[in-house]
Amino acid sequence: MRESPYLSGTREYLDRLRKLPAFAAFNEEHLKLILTMSKIQWYDPGECVIREGEYGTWMYFVISGRVGVESMGAEITNLRRSGEVFGEMGVIDGEKRSATVRAEAETMLLAVDASFLDRMIGVERAVCYAILNRLFAKILSDRLRATTKELADTLRALDKRKLAQASRPAPAPEPEPEPEEPDAGPDAAEDAP
């Protein structure tokens, strides 16, 4: 991983940040402040951005490339659209990371140190919290909708499978073998009356 130093409010980065949908509601002063707590990070394919089970105050916005998200060894999703975000859950609740995120292609990310909110005071802090909370709510709402759809699709497929199995005729039981008569052997005729 390569990374820039913390960004200043230069016009180049300010314009790039403004193009990310997540930051559309921020005014220029807020964007400049966010940039002072942000870095650009570049990852090669296979490099880990965050690891499941670790703590972190950074959240990430995809600028270019693609990352894969996995939890407990299962692939969850891929993020590839500019502006897609990950790492926000740990920022919201302060818990361990719930997933591992790994670059799947050459990837450029905007890494934002969300602890910047702790450095703000007064009205500016309240405004940024409100904007970020709205952003987080939108992200989590979109993810919940996608998860609900995926769960519904899975349940429908499972119901179809159960229905198909129930409509199949039960296999005919195999006939039980007839009991064998004890073998009398050659001496049996001699003993008969």
C-alpha positions as CSV (number, residue, x, y, z in Angstrom):
1,M,0.0,0.0,0.0
2,R,1.2,3.5,-0.9
3,E,-0.4,6.6,0.6
4,S,-0.2,10.3,0.4
5,P,0.3,12.5,3.3
6,Y,-2.8,14.1,4.8
7,L,-4.4,16.1,2.1
8,S,-4.8,19.8,2.3
9,G,-7.7,21.7,0.7
10,T,-6.0,22.0,-2.7
11,R,-8.4,22.6,-5.6
12,E,-7.5,19.3,-7.2
13,Y,-8.6,17.1,-4.3
14,L,-11.4,19.4,-3.4
15,D,-12.9,19.0,-6.9
16,R,-12.4,15.2,-6.7
17,L,-14.1,15.0,-3.3
18,R,-17.0,17.1,-4.5
19,K,-17.6,14.6,-7.3
20,L,-18.2,11.7,-4.9
21,P,-21.9,11.4,-4.2
22,A,-21.4,10.9,-0.5
23,F,-20.0,14.4,-0.2
24,A,-22.6,16.3,-2.2
25,A,-24.2,17.7,1.0
26,F,-21.0,19.2,2.4
27,N,-20.1,22.8,1.8
28,E,-16.6,23.8,0.8
29,E,-15.4,24.5,4.3
30,H,-16.5,21.1,5.5
31,L,-14.9,19.5,2.5
32,K,-11.6,21.3,3.2
33,L,-11.8,20.1,6.8
34,I,-12.4,16.5,5.8
35,L,-9.5,16.7,3.4
36,T,-7.1,17.6,6.2
37,M,-8.1,14.3,7.9
38,S,-7.9,12.3,4.7
39,K,-5.3,10.5,2.6
40,I,-5.2,8.9,-0.8
41,Q,-4.2,5.2,-0.6
42,W,-3.2,2.9,-3.5
43,Y,-3.5,-0.8,-3.3
44,D,-2.3,-3.6,-5.5
45,P,-4.5,-6.7,-6.2
46,G,-4.6,-9.0,-3.1
47,E,-3.6,-6.3,-0.6
48,C,-5.7,-6.1,2.5
49,V,-7.3,-2.7,3.3
50,I,-9.0,-3.7,6.6
51,R,-9.1,-7.0,8.5
52,E,-12.1,-8.6,10.2
53,G,-11.8,-8.4,13.9
54,E,-9.5,-5.4,14.1
55,Y,-10.5,-1.9,15.3
56,G,-10.3,1.2,13.2
57,T,-11.4,4.8,12.9
58,W,-10.9,5.0,9.2
59,M,-13.5,4.8,6.5
60,Y,-12.9,4.4,2.8
61,F,-14.4,5.7,-0.4
62,V,-13.6,4.0,-3.7
63,I,-12.2,6.4,-6.2
64,S,-11.1,3.7,-8.7
65,G,-10.5,0.0,-8.9
66,R,-12.3,-2.8,-7.1
67,V,-12.3,-4.3,-3.6
68,G,-13.8,-7.5,-2.3
69,V,-15.6,-7.8,1.0
70,E,-15.6,-11.1,2.9
71,S,-16.8,-12.1,6.3
72,M,-15.9,-15.4,8.1
73,G,-14.3,-16.6,4.9
74,A,-17.4,-16.1,2.7
75,E,-17.4,-13.5,-0.1
76,I,-20.1,-10.9,0.6
77,T,-19.8,-8.3,-2.2
78,N,-17.5,-6.3,-4.5
79,L,-17.3,-2.6,-4.5
80,R,-16.2,-0.9,-7.7
81,R,-18.2,2.2,-8.3
82,S,-16.7,5.6,-7.5
83,G,-18.0,6.8,-4.2
84,E,-18.8,3.4,-2.7
85,V,-17.9,3.3,1.0
86,F,-16.7,0.7,3.5
87,G,-15.4,0.8,7.0
88,E,-18.2,3.0,8.3
89,M,-19.7,0.4,10.6
90,G,-16.6,0.4,12.9
91,V,-16.8,4.2,12.9
92,I,-20.4,4.2,13.8
93,D,-20.4,1.7,16.6
94,G,-16.7,1.5,17.6
95,E,-16.8,-2.2,17.4
96,K,-14.3,-4.6,15.7
97,R,-14.4,-4.7,11.9
98,S,-17.1,-7.1,10.7
99,A,-15.4,-8.0,7.4
100,T,-12.1,-8.1,5.6
101,V,-11.7,-5.9,2.6
102,R,-9.1,-6.7,0.0
103,A,-8.1,-5.0,-3.3
104,E,-9.1,-7.2,-6.3
105,A,-7.5,-4.8,-8.9
106,E,-5.3,-1.8,-8.7
107,T,-7.3,0.4,-6.4
108,M,-7.3,4.0,-5.3
109,L,-9.2,4.9,-2.1
110,L,-9.9,8.1,-0.2
111,A,-9.2,7.1,3.4
112,V,-10.9,9.4,5.9
113,D,-9.9,9.4,9.6
114,A,-13.3,9.7,11.1
115,S,-11.8,10.6,14.5
116,F,-11.6,14.1,12.9
117,L,-15.1,14.7,14.4
118,D,-13.5,14.5,17.8
119,R,-11.3,17.4,16.9
120,M,-14.1,19.7,15.9
121,I,-16.1,21.9,18.3
122,G,-19.4,23.6,18.5
123,V,-21.8,24.0,15.6
124,E,-19.4,22.7,13.0
125,R,-19.1,19.4,14.9
126,A,-22.9,19.1,15.1
127,V,-23.3,19.9,11.4
128,C,-20.7,17.3,10.4
129,Y,-22.2,14.7,12.7
130,A,-25.6,15.4,11.2
131,I,-24.4,15.1,7.6
132,L,-22.3,12.0,8.3
133,N,-25.2,10.3,10.2
134,R,-27.4,11.0,7.2
135,L,-24.8,9.5,4.9
136,F,-24.4,6.5,7.2
137,A,-28.2,6.0,7.4
138,K,-28.4,6.1,3.5
139,I,-25.5,3.6,3.2
140,L,-27.0,1.2,5.8
141,S,-30.5,1.5,4.4
142,D,-29.3,0.7,0.9
143,R,-27.3,-2.3,2.2
144,L,-30.3,-3.5,4.3
145,R,-32.6,-3.3,1.2
146,A,-30.1,-5.4,-0.8
147,T,-29.7,-7.9,1.9
148,T,-33.5,-8.2,2.4
149,K,-33.9,-8.8,-1.4
150,E,-31.1,-11.4,-1.4
151,L,-32.7,-13.2,1.6
152,A,-36.2,-13.1,0.0
153,D,-34.7,-14.5,-3.3
154,T,-32.9,-17.3,-1.3
155,L,-36.1,-18.2,0.6
156,R,-38.1,-18.3,-2.6
157,A,-35.6,-20.6,-4.2
158,L,-35.6,-22.8,-1.1
159,D,-39.4,-22.9,-1.1
160,K,-39.4,-23.9,-4.8
161,R,-36.9,-26.7,-4.0
162,K,-39.0,-28.0,-1.1
163,L,-42.2,-27.9,-3.3
164,A,-40.4,-29.8,-6.1
165,Q,-39.3,-32.4,-3.6
166,A,-42.7,-32.7,-2.1
167,S,-44.4,-33.1,-5.5
168,R,-42.2,-36.0,-6.5
169,P,-43.7,-39.4,-5.9
170,A,-42.1,-41.2,-3.1
171,P,-39.9,-44.0,-4.3
172,A,-41.5,-47.4,-4.0
173,P,-40.2,-49.4,-1.1
174,E,-37.9,-52.2,-2.0
175,P,-39.6,-55.6,-1.6
176,E,-38.4,-57.4,1.4
177,P,-36.6,-60.6,0.6
178,E,-38.5,-63.8,1.2
179,P,-37.2,-65.7,4.2
180,E,-35.0,-68.5,3.3
181,E,-36.0,-72.0,4.3
182,P,-33.4,-73.7,6.3
183,D,-31.3,-75.9,4.2
184,A,-32.1,-79.5,5.1
185,G,-29.0,-80.8,3.3
186,P,-28.6,-84.4,1.9
187,D,-29.2,-86.1,5.2
188,A,-32.6,-84.6,5.7
189,A,-34.4,-87.2,3.5
190,E,-32.9,-90.0,5.6
191,D,-34.3,-88.7,8.8
192,A,-37.8,-88.1,7.3
193,P,-40.5,-90.7,8.4
